C-alpha cells in the first residue's frame, strides 16, 4: 500500500528571500534615483545657499569668489571632464594622408573645420557634393569618428603614434558667446523651421517649450547637464550638443594637452585662418590645396545666400550678466571651460561672487 503524500510546508525561506531582495532593490533603486535626480526645486535651493565663511581670503584676488563657489562641498558647479556618449555624432575628423586630426565642437568653427578636412580627405567627392542646406559632410562616415577611442581602435593608432606623428587641432569658444549663439540659432531661428529627429532625439519642438525665453532655456539646459553628470540622463539631445560644457568633448580628460587649441573669441576669421595655414604648412599640404582652403572654405560664408537670421545674442548675454541667479547658473555650468581654456570670467561674475564672498566673512 502506497503511503499518502505528506503535505509540504510553505516555502518560507524562498518567500523571505524574495521579500528581502525586493526591499533591497527598492532601497538601492531609490538611493540611485536620489543620486542621479536633479530638478527646478533643487536648483533654486542651491542658488539660495550663501557662500560659507572663509578665513584669510585676500580681497585682491578677484577669482576667489568664483573659485569658492565651485569648490565648496556639494558645489552646484559641473565637473570638469566627462566623455560624452554619442555614438551617432561624428566629432573627430581626420586626414590620414597628412596625419591631421580635429575634434569638432558645435558652435566652434565646426562647419568650416569639417569642410576643410573633407576637402583634404577626398577632393573629388568634396567638389561634387551639394553642400547647401546639408548637415552632413561629403565624406560622412569615411573620415569621421564619434570619439578619440573609436578613432584609435578603428585605425589601429596608438597614443604613442598619435602624439609623435599627428597634428591635432580643436577650436573652442568663449562660453558666453557660445551659449548665446546656440540659443539664438536653435531657439530663435531654427525652432519653428525644424523638428527634432524622432529616432535620435524623440521628436518634438526645439528648446524644451521655452520658445525664445533664454532664462528658461538656460535653466533647462543646466538641469539636463547636471543630470547627465550624475548618470541620470539617458541620451544626449540635440540642444545638449550645442550647450554642454566644452570640456566634456574630445576626451579632453586624456588629450587636452595634445591639441593645438584655437580660442575663438569673436566672429573674425583672420586668426582662425592663421591657425589653419600654420597647420597646413606644418604637414606639407600642397600650394593648390592651401589656396582652395583659403579662398573657397575659410573665406566662404555657407549662409551668404540665405536671409539674415534674427540676432538676439547681445540681448541674451546682457540678460544673463545682469541677473544674479542666471549668472550663477551660467558660471556653475561653464566654470571649468573658463579655467581650462583660459578665458577671462565676465567682470559681472567676478563682482557678484566677490560681493558674496565678502558678505560671508
Secondary structure per residue as TSV (DSSP state, phi and psi in degrees):
chain	resnum	aa	ss	phi	psi
A	1	X	-	360.0	131.4
A	2	X	-	-81.2	132.6
A	3	X	-	-70.0	144.2
A	4	X	-	-68.1	143.3
A	5	X	-	-65.2	142.7
A	6	X	-	-86.6	125.9
A	7	X	-	-56.8	133.2
A	8	X	-	-77.9	148.7
A	9	X	-	-77.1	153.3
A	10	X	-	-56.9	142.6
A	11	X	-	-75.6	67.1
A	12	X	H	-59.9	-37.2
A	13	X	H	-61.9	-43.5
A	14	X	H	-67.1	-39.0
A	15	X	H	-64.2	-45.5
A	16	X	H	-64.3	-39.4
A	17	X	H	-64.5	-42.0
A	18	X	H	-63.5	-42.9
A	19	X	H	-63.7	-42.0
A	20	X	H	-63.6	-43.3
A	21	X	H	-64.3	-38.8
A	22	X	H	-63.8	-44.8
A	23	X	H	-63.4	-42.8
A	24	X	H	-63.9	-42.1
A	25	X	H	-63.5	-42.5
A	26	X	H	-61.5	-44.9
A	27	X	H	-63.3	-46.4
A	28	X	H	-64.9	-44.4
A	29	X	H	-66.0	-35.4
A	30	X	H	-66.0	-43.8
A	31	X	H	-62.5	-44.2
A	32	X	H	-60.3	-42.9
A	33	X	H	-63.2	-41.1
A	34	X	H	-66.4	-29.0
A	35	X	H	-76.5	-29.3
A	36	X	H	-100.8	-14.3
A	37	X	-	-81.6	145.9
A	38	X	-	-157.9	135.3
A	39	X	-	-142.5	-173.8
A	40	X	H	-59.7	-43.0
A	41	X	H	-64.5	-41.4
A	42	X	H	-65.0	-37.2
A	43	X	H	-63.5	-46.2
A	44	X	H	-63.9	-39.0
A	45	X	H	-63.8	-41.2
A	46	X	H	-66.9	-37.2
A	47	X	H	-67.8	-28.3
A	48	X	H	-78.9	-14.1
A	49	X	-	-71.5	125.8
A	50	X	-	-75.8	158.8
A	51	X	-	-66.2	136.4
A	52	X	-	-69.0	153.1
A	53	X	-	-65.1	142.0
A	54	X	-	-136.8	127.5
A	55	X	T	-81.9	148.7
A	56	X	T	77.6	16.3
A	57	X	-	-77.6	130.4
A	58	X	-	-84.5	128.1
A	59	X	T	-76.1	-7.1
A	60	X	T	-81.0	-20.4
A	61	X	-	-92.5	101.0
A	62	X	T	-73.7	-6.2
A	63	X	T	-90.8	-6.4
A	64	X	H	-61.6	-42.6
A	65	X	H	-63.7	-45.7
A	66	X	H	-66.4	-43.0
A	67	X	H	-62.2	-40.0
A	68	X	H	-63.6	-42.2
A	69	X	H	-56.9	-36.7
A	70	X	H	-98.6	1.9
A	71	X	H	-114.4	-6.0
A	72	X	S	-70.4	160.9
A	73	X	T	-59.3	140.5
A	74	X	T	54.9	40.1
A	75	X	-	-57.0	147.0
A	76	X	S	-70.1	-21.0
A	77	X	S	-67.7	146.3
A	78	X	-	-75.3	154.0
A	79	X	-	-68.6	161.7
A	80	X	S	-80.6	-34.8
A	81	X	-	-127.4	125.6
A	82	X	-	-141.3	145.0
A	83	X	-	-97.0	108.9
A	84	X	-	-63.7	134.1
A	85	X	-	-98.2	92.9
A	86	X	-	-135.0	75.1
A	87	X	T	-64.6	-16.2
A	88	X	T	-96.3	-1.1
A	89	X	S	-109.5	124.7
A	90	X	-	-90.8	105.3
A	91	X	-	-107.8	-15.7
A	92	X	E	-114.0	120.8
A	93	X	E	-115.1	145.8
A	94	X	E	-139.4	156.8
A	95	X	E	-128.4	91.3
A	96	X	G	-57.1	-34.5
A	97	X	G	-55.6	-38.5
A	98	X	G	-105.8	3.5
A	99	X	T	51.1	52.9
A	100	X	E	-111.1	141.3
A	101	X	E	-141.9	140.0
A	102	X	E	-137.7	143.1
A	103	X	E	-99.4	132.0
A	104	X	-	-99.0	120.2
A	105	X	-	-109.0	122.7
A	106	X	T	-55.0	140.5
A	107	X	T	73.5	18.8
A	108	X	S	-133.8	68.0
A	109	X	S	55.6	30.7
A	110	X	H	-68.6	-44.4
A	111	X	H	-65.0	-46.0
A	112	X	H	-63.6	-43.5
A	113	X	H	-63.8	-43.5
A	114	X	H	-59.5	-41.0
A	115	X	H	-68.6	-39.7
A	116	X	H	-59.5	-46.8
A	117	X	H	-70.8	-34.1
A	118	X	H	-65.9	-43.3
A	119	X	H	-61.6	-47.0
A	120	X	H	-69.9	-25.4
A	121	X	H	-76.0	-43.4
A	122	X	-	-153.5	94.6
A	123	X	H	-63.6	-38.8
A	124	X	H	-64.5	-45.7
A	125	X	H	-63.1	-39.8
A	126	X	H	-61.2	-46.6
A	127	X	H	-71.6	-25.9
A	128	X	H	-85.8	-12.3
A	129	X	S	-80.5	139.2
A	130	X	-	-89.0	95.5
A	131	X	-	-76.3	-28.8
A	132	X	T	-59.7	125.4
A	133	X	T	78.8	1.0
A	134	X	-	-87.5	141.4
A	135	X	S	-99.6	-6.5
A	136	X	S	-113.1	167.7
A	137	X	-	-92.3	162.0
A	138	X	T	-64.0	-24.4
A	139	X	T	-117.6	33.7
A	140	X	T	-57.5	133.8
A	141	X	T	69.4	12.8
A	142	X	T	-112.3	-46.9
A	143	X	S	-121.5	27.2
A	144	X	E	-134.3	153.4
A	145	X	E	-142.0	159.0
A	146	X	S	-81.4	-16.6
A	147	X	S	-163.6	167.2
A	148	X	H	-63.4	-45.4
A	149	X	H	-59.3	-39.0
A	150	X	H	-65.1	-42.8
A	151	X	H	-58.2	-47.6
A	152	X	H	-63.1	-43.2
A	153	X	H	-65.4	-46.6
A	154	X	H	-72.8	-24.4
A	155	X	H	-109.0	3.9
A	156	X	T	55.5	42.2
A	157	X	-	-101.8	129.9
A	158	X	-	-91.6	163.1
A	159	X	H	-60.7	-37.7
A	160	X	H	-63.0	-44.6
A	161	X	H	-66.4	-42.2
A	162	X	H	-58.1	-48.7
A	163	X	H	-75.2	-25.3
A	164	X	H	-87.9	-31.5
A	165	X	H	-125.4	-13.6
A	166	X	-	-101.7	147.0
A	167	X	E	-100.4	122.9
A	168	X	E	-117.2	126.2
A	169	X	E	-124.9	141.4
A	170	X	E	-144.3	141.8
A	171	X	E	-105.7	129.5
A	172	X	E	-121.8	165.8
A	173	X	E	-136.1	148.6
A	174	X	-	-48.5	124.3
A	175	X	H	-56.7	-36.9
A	176	X	H	-70.2	-42.2
A	177	X	H	-61.0	-42.6
A	178	X	H	-65.9	-45.3
A	179	X	H	-64.2	-45.0
A	180	X	H	-62.9	-39.2
A	181	X	H	-65.6	-42.5
A	182	X	H	-62.8	-45.5
A	183	X	H	-61.3	-46.6
A	184	X	I	-62.2	-41.5
A	185	X	I	-71.3	-47.2
A	186	X	I	-85.4	-42.6
A	187	X	I	-93.2	-23.4
A	188	X	I	-100.4	-48.4
A	189	X	I	-98.1	-32.7
A	190	X	I	-96.9	-20.3
A	191	X	T	-57.2	-41.6
A	192	X	T	-89.6	-5.3
A	193	X	T	-101.8	-29.3
A	194	X	-	-118.7	151.8
A	195	X	-	-119.5	151.9
A	196	X	-	-68.1	143.1
A	197	X	-	-58.1	123.7
A	198	X	T	-67.0	-25.9
A	199	X	T	-84.4	-51.3
A	200	X	T	-77.2	-36.8
A	201	X	T	-124.9	6.2
A	202	X	-	83.5	2.7
A	203	X	S	75.8	-174.7
A	204	X	S	94.3	-176.0
A	205	X	-	-87.2	147.9
A	206	X	G	-64.3	151.6
A	207	X	G	76.5	24.0
A	208	X	G	60.4	25.3
A	209	X	G	82.9	3.8
A	210	X	-	-75.6	-15.4
A	211	X	T	54.7	-117.9
A	212	X	T	-106.9	27.4
A	213	X	-	-93.9	102.1
A	214	X	H	-65.9	-35.3
A	215	X	H	-65.2	-44.5
A	216	X	H	-60.1	-46.2
A	217	X	H	-64.5	-42.3
A	218	X	H	-62.1	-44.6
A	219	X	H	-61.9	-46.2
A	220	X	H	-61.1	-43.8
A	221	X	H	-67.0	-37.5
A	222	X	H	-65.9	-44.0
A	223	X	H	-60.9	-41.5
A	224	X	H	-63.9	-42.0
A	225	X	H	-64.9	-40.2
A	226	X	H	-64.0	-42.8
A	227	X	H	-63.6	-40.9
A	228	X	H	-64.0	-42.1
A	229	X	H	-63.6	-28.8
A	230	X	T	-89.7	-2.6
A	231	X	T	84.7	16.5
A	232	X	-	-105.4	6.6
A	233	X	-	-114.7	120.7
A	234	X	-	-69.5	-37.3
A	235	X	S	-140.2	155.2
A	236	X	-	-88.1	124.1
A	237	X	-	-87.6	172.9
A	238	X	H	-60.3	-46.8
A	239	X	H	-66.5	-35.3
A	240	X	H	-57.8	-40.7
A	241	X	H	-57.8	-30.9
A	242	X	H	-95.1	-6.6
A	243	X	H	-130.9	-18.8
A	244	X	S	-59.9	153.2
A	245	X	-	-52.1	140.7
A	246	X	G	-65.6	-27.0
A	247	X	G	-69.6	-9.3
A	248	X	G	-88.5	-7.1
A	249	X	S	-94.4	170.3
A	250	X	T	62.9	14.6
A	251	X	T	50.6	44.0
A	252	X	H	-61.1	-26.5
A	253	X	H	-56.6	-27.7
A	254	X	H	-106.8	-29.5
A	255	X	H	-119.0	8.4
A	256	X	G	-51.8	-46.0
A	257	X	G	-77.3	-4.7
A	258	X	G	-94.2	-13.5
A	259	X	S	-89.6	144.6
A	260	X	E	-82.5	114.2
A	261	X	E	-99.5	119.8
A	262	X	E	-97.2	118.7
A	263	X	E	-95.7	105.4
A	264	X	E	-80.5	117.4
A	265	X	-	-115.5	-7.5
A	266	X	S	-154.9	-176.9
A	267	X	S	-84.1	-4.5
A	268	X	-	-66.7	138.7
A	269	X	-	-99.1	-3.4
A	270	X	H	-65.3	-44.7
A	271	X	H	-67.4	-36.6
A	272	X	H	-64.6	-39.8
A	273	X	H	-59.5	-43.9
A	274	X	H	-60.7	-42.9
A	275	X	H	-64.9	-44.1
A	276	X	H	-64.1	-45.2
A	277	X	H	-64.8	-37.3
A	278	X	H	-61.2	-42.0
A	279	X	H	-65.5	-45.9
A	280	X	H	-65.1	-36.1
A	281	X	H	-65.9	-38.4
A	282	X	H	-65.1	-33.7
A	283	X	T	-99.6	8.7
A	284	X	T	63.4	43.4
A	285	X	-	-65.8	144.5
A	286	X	-	-65.7	157.8
A	287	X	H	-62.9	-38.9
A	288	X	H	-65.4	-38.3
A	289	X	H	-67.2	-41.7
A	290	X	H	-62.7	-40.5
A	291	X	H	-63.2	-43.0
A	292	X	H	-63.9	-47.0
A	293	X	I	-57.9	-43.8
A	294	X	I	-67.5	-46.4
A	295	X	I	-88.4	-30.8
A	296	X	I	-113.0	-5.9
A	297	X	I	-121.8	-57.8
A	298	X	I	-64.7	-42.0
A	299	X	S	-78.9	-20.5
A	300	X	-	-83.4	134.5
A	301	X	-	-99.7	110.5
A	302	X	T	-60.5	-21.4
A	303	X	T	-103.0	15.7
A	304	X	T	-61.3	-33.3
A	305	X	T	-86.5	-2.0
A	306	X	S	-95.6	156.0
A	307	X	-	-59.6	143.2
A	308	X	-	-59.8	134.7
A	309	X	-	-73.2	158.0
A	310	X	-	-65.3	135.1
A	311	X	-	-119.2	105.7
A	312	X	-	-115.6	19.4
A	313	X	H	-63.0	-44.6
A	314	X	H	-64.4	-37.8
A	315	X	H	-63.6	-41.3
A	316	X	H	-66.4	-44.6
A	317	X	H	-62.4	-41.9
A	318	X	H	-63.9	-40.2
A	319	X	H	-61.6	-43.7
A	320	X	H	-67.3	-44.6
A	321	X	H	-69.2	-25.0
A	322	X	T	-104.6	7.6
A	323	X	-	-118.9	108.0
A	324	X	H	-53.9	-39.5
A	325	X	H	-68.4	-44.5
A	326	X	H	-64.1	-37.9
A	327	X	H	-66.1	-37.5
A	328	X	H	-63.5	-44.3
A	329	X	H	-61.3	-44.1
A	330	X	H	-61.6	-45.8
A	331	X	H	-66.5	-38.9
A	332	X	H	-61.2	-31.8
A	333	X	H	-79.9	-36.8
A	334	X	H	-120.3	15.4
A	335	X	H	-51.2	-49.4
A	336	X	H	-74.9	-21.5
A	337	X	H	-65.3	-40.8
A	338	X	H	-64.7	-42.6
A	339	X	H	-71.2	-51.6
A	340	X	H	-70.0	-32.1
A	341	X	T	-105.9	9.5
A	342	X	T	60.3	44.1
A	343	X	-	-93.2	149.0
A	344	X	-	-79.7	135.6
A	345	X	-	-66.1	147.1
A	346	X	-	-58.9	137.5
A	347	X	H	-54.1	-34.6
A	348	X	H	-62.0	-36.5
A	349	X	H	-71.0	-43.3
A	350	X	H	-58.1	-45.5
A	351	X	H	-65.8	-41.8
A	352	X	H	-60.4	-48.6
A	353	X	H	-77.8	-29.2
A	354	X	H	-65.7	-39.4
A	355	X	H	-61.9	-43.6
A	356	X	H	-68.1	-36.5
A	357	X	H	-65.6	-43.4
A	358	X	H	-67.3	-32.9
A	359	X	H	-67.9	-25.7
A	360	X	H	-83.8	-14.7
A	361	X	-	-71.5	360.0
